[in-house]
Amino acid sequence: MKKLTIIAGWLVLGFLTLTAQVATTEQEQAYLEVLKNRSEKILDDYVQLPHGAAREKVRSLLVKQYWELNKVHDDTDARVKELKQRELTEKKATKKIEREKRKATRKLKKLQKKFLANLSKELNSIQIDGIKDGMTLGALNHNYRGFTEMIPALSDEEKAYICNELLKARDEAMNMGSSEDKLSIFRKYKGRINNWLSGERGYDLKKEGDAWRERIKLSGD
């Protein structure tokens, strides 16, 4: 009877393990479908890449990049959570967490470099910009348009500075895992731009913003 109980226990354990594996596989397949659909939308909306072998290759590269980015973020989050649960002093925990985040940043940059190198074999620079825009929700053009509409008197030099900072934001944001994290990167760079415009260039941003909102109100948009 005891042996039967042990065997039954093994069978139950084996069944539970198999069920967990199947569930994981199903979750992974569902996530892959999400990534495929997301990649297709980018290729449709931002690159307008026609169907064919090149599109299939680029879509595969996009899916792979999303998958690997997600793995880095998930692994880092798990390690950070584990560190927070350990009995460490606040100073030591903070130091270890920052180390994990630096390691993650290096991994993300390495993935990005490889990803862009592979894209360059299939796409031109304008199309690659489209991929970057798609991966960052079109935030670069949205924010650039906002600055130029808010301050119509911007010089070419000032426009170039704003564009350059937003390009940096896009390159950083495309490695983030969530939409909120991507937009957070752009908010950080927008803050830098605002500080430069008000501090170095002497713009009264409140005044410019009020005048912009008034123009929008009068135009009926």
C-alpha positions in Angstrom: 0.0 0.0 0.0 2.9 2.3 0.9 4.5 1.6 -2.4 1.3 2.3 -4.3 1.0 5.7 -2.4 4.6 6.6 -3.4 4.0 5.6 -7.0 0.8 7.6 -7.1 2.7 10.6 -5.6 5.3 10.3 -8.4 2.6 10.1 -11.0 0.9 13.2 -9.6 4.2 15.1 -9.5 5.0 14.1 -13.0 1.6 15.2 -14.2 1.9 18.5 -12.5 5.4 19.0 -14.0 4.1 18.2 -17.5 1.1 20.5 -17.0 3.4 23.3 -16.0 5.6 22.7 -19.0 2.5 22.7 -21.3 1.2 25.9 -19.7 4.6 27.6 -20.1 4.7 26.5 -23.8 1.1 27.8 -24.3 2.1 31.1 -22.6 5.2 31.4 -24.8 3.2 30.7 -27.9 0.6 33.3 -27.0 3.4 35.8 -26.3 5.0 35.0 -29.7 1.7 35.7 -31.4 1.6 39.1 -29.6 5.1 39.9 -30.8 4.4 38.8 -34.4 1.3 41.0 -34.5 3.2 43.9 -33.0 6.0 43.5 -35.5 3.5 43.3 -38.4 1.9 46.5 -37.3 5.3 48.3 -37.2 6.1 47.0 -40.7 2.7 48.2 -42.0 2.5 51.6 -40.2 6.1 52.8 -40.0 8.1 51.0 -42.7 5.5 50.1 -45.4 7.6 47.0 -46.2 5.9 44.9 -49.0 5.2 41.3 -48.4 8.0 38.9 -49.4 11.2 37.3 -48.1 12.7 40.5 -46.9 9.6 41.3 -44.8 9.6 37.8 -43.3 13.3 38.2 -42.4 12.8 41.6 -40.8 9.7 40.4 -38.9 11.7 37.5 -37.5 14.4 39.9 -36.4 11.9 42.1 -34.7 10.2 39.2 -32.9 13.6 37.8 -31.8 14.7 41.3 -30.5 11.5 41.8 -28.5 11.8 38.3 -27.1 15.4 38.8 -26.0 14.7 42.3 -24.6 11.9 40.9 -22.5 14.1 38.1 -21.2 16.8 40.6 -20.0 14.2 42.7 -18.3 12.4 39.7 -16.7 15.7 38.2 -15.4 16.8 41.6 -14.0 13.5 42.1 -12.3 13.7 38.7 -10.7 17.2 39.3 -9.4 16.3 42.7 -8.1 13.2 41.2 -6.3 15.4 38.5 -4.8 17.9 41.1 -3.6 15.2 43.1 -1.9 14.0 40.0 -0.1 17.4 39.2 1.3 18.5 40.5 4.7 20.9 43.2 3.4 21.5 46.7 4.7 19.9 49.3 2.5 23.3 50.6 1.3 24.4 47.1 0.3 21.1 46.2 -1.4 21.1 49.5 -3.3 24.7 48.8 -4.5 23.9 45.3 -5.7 20.7 46.4 -7.4 22.5 49.2 -9.2 25.1 46.6 -10.3 22.4 44.4 -11.7 20.9 47.3 -13.6 24.2 48.2 -15.1 24.7 44.6 -16.2 21.3 44.7 -17.9 22.1 48.0 -19.6 25.2 46.5 -21.1 23.3 43.4 -22.3 20.6 45.6 -23.9 23.1 47.7 -25.7 24.8 44.6 -27.0 21.5 43.2 -28.3 20.7 46.6 -29.9 24.0 46.7 -31.7 23.5 43.2 -33.1 19.9 43.9 -34.0 20.7 47.1 -36.0 23.6 45.4 -37.7 21.2 42.6 -38.9 18.5 45.1 -39.9 21.1 47.0 -42.1 21.5 43.8 -44.2 17.8 44.0 -45.2 16.8 47.7 -44.9 18.1 51.1 -45.7 18.6 53.9 -43.1 15.2 55.4 -43.6 13.5 52.0 -43.1 15.6 51.4 -40.0 14.4 54.7 -38.6 10.9 53.5 -39.2 11.6 50.4 -37.1 13.0 52.5 -34.3 9.9 54.8 -34.5 7.6 51.8 -34.4 9.4 50.3 -31.4 9.1 53.7 -29.5 5.4 54.5 -30.3 6.3 57.3 -32.7 7.3 59.4 -29.7 10.2 61.2 -31.5 8.1 62.8 -34.2 5.3 63.6 -31.7 7.6 65.4 -29.3 9.6 67.2 -32.0 6.3 68.5 -33.5 5.2 69.6 -30.1 8.4 71.7 -29.5 8.3 73.3 -33.0 4.6 74.1 -32.7 4.9 75.5 -29.2 7.9 77.7 -30.1 7.5 78.8 -33.8 10.6 81.1 -33.5 13.0 78.2 -32.9 16.2 78.7 -34.9 17.7 75.9 -37.1 20.4 75.4 -34.4 17.8 75.0 -31.7 15.7 72.6 -33.8 18.9 70.5 -34.5 19.6 70.3 -30.8 16.1 69.2 -30.0 16.1 66.6 -32.8 19.5 65.2 -31.6 18.3 64.9 -28.0 15.1 63.1 -29.1 17.2 60.7 -31.3 19.2 59.8 -28.2 15.9 59.2 -26.4 14.7 57.0 -29.2 17.8 54.8 -29.1 17.5 54.4 -25.4 13.8 53.9 -25.3 13.7 51.1 -27.9 15.5 48.9 -25.4 12.8 49.4 -22.7 10.3 46.6 -21.9 7.0 48.5 -21.5 5.3 51.4 -23.2 5.4 53.4 -19.9 9.2 52.8 -19.6 9.7 54.0 -23.2 7.7 57.2 -22.6 9.5 57.7 -19.4 12.8 57.9 -21.3 11.3 60.6 -23.6 10.1 62.5 -20.6 13.6 62.5 -19.2 15.1 63.9 -22.4 12.2 66.4 -22.8 13.2 67.7 -19.3 16.7 68.2 -20.5 15.5 70.0 -23.6 13.2 72.3 -21.6 16.1 73.1 -19.2 18.3 74.0 -22.2 15.7 76.1 -23.9 14.9 78.1 -20.7 18.4 78.2 -19.3 20.7 78.5 -22.3 18.4 80.0 -24.8 16.2 82.3 -22.6 12.8 81.1 -23.6 9.9 81.6 -21.2 8.3 78.1 -21.6 5.2 78.9 -19.6 4.5 81.9 -21.8 5.2 79.9 -24.9 3.0 77.1 -23.7 0.1 79.4 -22.9 0.4 81.1 -26.3 0.4 77.7 -28.0 -2.7 76.5 -26.2 -4.4 79.8 -27.2 -3.5 79.2 -30.9 -4.9 75.7 -30.7 -8.1 77.0 -29.1 -8.5 79.7 -31.8 -7.9 77.2 -34.6 -10.5 74.9 -33.2 -8.2 71.8 -33.3 
